[in-house]
């Protein structure tokens, strides 16, 4: 087995705008990026939850800091924990303005109103308005909320944690290592989208598997140029190499990190996989292996020298 700790609490600066259009559709604007990690989906979920809106009514506009509020780079497992709180703050402000407008139409106090599924109701459910009823009444007056990511708490380390366990078989004649199963448990605070989180876990574990068994850059000792620059020569795992993967996130919400409760999850699953596999191989052989990838010739050499 092996464990990991990774700084994934995010932080400022990150800004977002949430606006309600006249047809009650909702735009979330931020200068962050979605590199295939699901940032659009997660930020839309955060906005919809905070506004009390339908998820299908939310559109996320990203990737252009010239025309949208500033957000940092998409690296370091920081996007959700950095931009998510800014989006929530912007959506909270927009919801408050929306309820204020609805309270005038329903002739009640704003505290007597709740928003859910893009509908505003009184707490006794006696009266209701759709978001679109309010926005149409406002005409060209647009409801907008602005949000920013506040500072991290002082003297607190915001970390994501993980532990992984590997089961392997080693052919003593050929030195070939076969990984049979990986079990992974990771703590990243509140999991906003379980399906995306599972994808992050499995993707990271597959990268760690390649790091452990196959991926090695060969350099020309004279020029320093890489010799295996193509996918033909640089080996990565294929479907046939993938073990059974049991990966899950530990339930919880880190409200110390931010008011969304989420920490980063992208990179931590990569970290413990290779050492867990190496430890399993060492346990199987009774010898220590101090270098990866665990190619057949390294395994055989370790057996000869062990």
Phi, psi and omega in degrees: 000166176205156181233164180216153170229135184217130177293110188218031181274353183066195179162176178283167358271142173205135184228156179209154174235136174239128181228145175258126179275171184296336177268011178073008167287159189235132177249133173249122184242129175202151183277010178287181182232158171241109183265023186097009182270353180092018182300321179301314182296313184294317180293325175295320178298315181298315181296315181297317180297314183290324180281337190078033184252163172288140179301323183293345180273356188256132173239136181251127181246115189233170159090007182222096182286353174285330186239354178233161183299149186295142168214157185285182179292155177270080177206167176072023179053044190241352190296307183298316183286341180264307185276328180306311178298325177295318178295319180296316179298318179295319180292322177299317179294318178296320179298317180299317178295321178297315180293326176298316178295319180294325180297327176292319181289324182268356179055055177214174179281146182299329180290348179272003185247148173227152179241132178202137178054042178061029177226138178254128180230154169287158185296335176271004178062017181283327182228151182208155174220139170285152175309320183295330177297321181287313184293325177293322179294326180285339180067239182274002176280116187260135174273125181224146174233142178246139180220153177220158178274121180285173181289155175288152178297144181288144173059033176231128176273120181263102188236151165255148188233155178202154174221135180229150182230137183237140172243128185227162168237141179234126175277114185289340180276323184255341184080007181285130178258132175238122177273123183268323187203141172236128173247129185227132174235125184230143178246111179231031180073214182288129177265111186282322180228101184301323181294316177295322179297318177298320178297319177299316180298310184293321178296317178296319179296321178295322176295318178296326177296316177297319177300322184285322193247330194233317196281119180209129179268128179256128182246145172289121184296336181276315185258341185078005181281142178291140183261339180245075188267354183250163177292346176287324184260333180267109191276132174233163181297146171251177180301326181292340182269351188281127179276179168293130181241119173249099186236136180208161177255139178288132183292143178156167179222126183265086181284350173287324182293312181191169185280000168274330178089007186255146168239172184286153182226355190293308188270328183308322181297339179287329195290310187277350189297308183298312178295327177296317178295316179298319178295322178294320178294317177300321179294322180292324186267338185078017177226153179276141176241116186254009183217140176238160005286156182276069180288159181306319182292329176289321179296314180296321178296319178297322177294320180293320183276345183279000000 
